[in-house]
Amino acid sequence: MISLEEFGRLIALKRDGRGIRSAAADVGVSSATLSRVENGQMPDLATFAKICKWLEVDPREFLGLSFDAPPKAEVRTVAHFRKQKTINPETAVALGELILAAQREMKARRDLVMR
């Protein structure tokens, strides 16, 4: 699993000396948000997804999830967590795992009904 600090270092490497505003525009987030994440603060899930896409890194690398099965595109669950000082990285990972488990369960139930 890649740490949040490493996530920030990857952002800095990808910027490669470019200004934070220019990079943030490419990502689709505010410069303040990108700066906070680069400095180790936890992003919300939407921001996390945008940055992972910009970095061309699979989010599962940061969440510690398995690469055994490709993600299923049939079922999509969208969640948004606001940054709170009380949430720690372990809680965020656990919430991510819970969301993915719920997705798998919903798909399994739908597959049973469709049989």
N, C-alpha and C positions, 0 to 999 in steps of 0.2 A: 504494500500500500504506500502511495506517495503522500507525504505530509503536506499540510497547508503551507508550511514555510517553503517547501519545494515548489508548490504551486506558484507562490510569489516569485521565486527565482526564475521559473519558466516564463513568466510574464515579462520579467526584466530582460531575459535573454531574447525573447521574441521581439521586444521593442528595439533592442540593439542600438540604443542611443537615440532613437526617435523620441519625440516629445510625447508626454502622457496624453495630451489632448488628441493628437493624431492617432495614436494607438487606440484610444477609447472610442474614437469615431469609427474605426475599423471594426471594433468589437460590437459596437452598438450600445455602449453604456456611457455614463458620465465619466469625465476625467477624475472626479473625486472618488467615484466608486472604484474605478480601476486602480487608483493609487492606494486606496484602503486595502483592497485585496492583495495587491503587490506587497504591501507592508504587513501581511499576515492576518488580516481580519477575515472572518468567514463571510462569504457572499450568500445572498439568497439563491434559491435553486435556479431561477431564471437567469440570473447573472452568471452563476456557475456554468450553466449549459452554454451560454454565449461565449464565455471565455474558453471553455474546453473546445468548442468548435473552432474558434480563432486559433487556438494553440495546435489544433489538429491532434488532440489527445483524447482517448476514450475515457469518459468520466468514471468508468469502472476501476481504472487504475487508482483513482483517489478514494473511491468508496470501499476498496478492498473486496470487490465482487468478482466472481468467477468469470472466466472467458470461455468456459466450456460450451455454453449454448449461446448462439447469437440472439440479440434482443428481438423480441417479437414486435412487429409493427402493427398487428391487428388491434391490439388493445392499447389505448393511450390514457394515461392518467396524468393530469397536470396539477401540480401542487406548488404553492408559493409560500415560502417562509420568510417572514421579515426578520432582519438581523436583530438579535437581542443579545445583550451582554450576558444573559444567564444561560445561553445555549453554548455547549462546548462541542468540539469536533466529534467526540464519541456519540453524543446525542444525535447530531446531524447524520452520522453514518447509520445509526440505528433507525432513524426515521426514514432514510433512503431505502434501507433494507425492508422496512415495513411496507413502504409504498410498492416496491417491486414484488413482494410476496402477495400483496393484495391484487396486483395486476395478474399474477400467475393464477391465483384462485379464481378470479373473475373469468379468465379465459378458459380454465378447466371446466367451470360450471356451464359456460356458454357452449363449449364443445359437447358436453353431455346432453344438453337440451337439443342440439342440432342433430344428434344421432338418430 
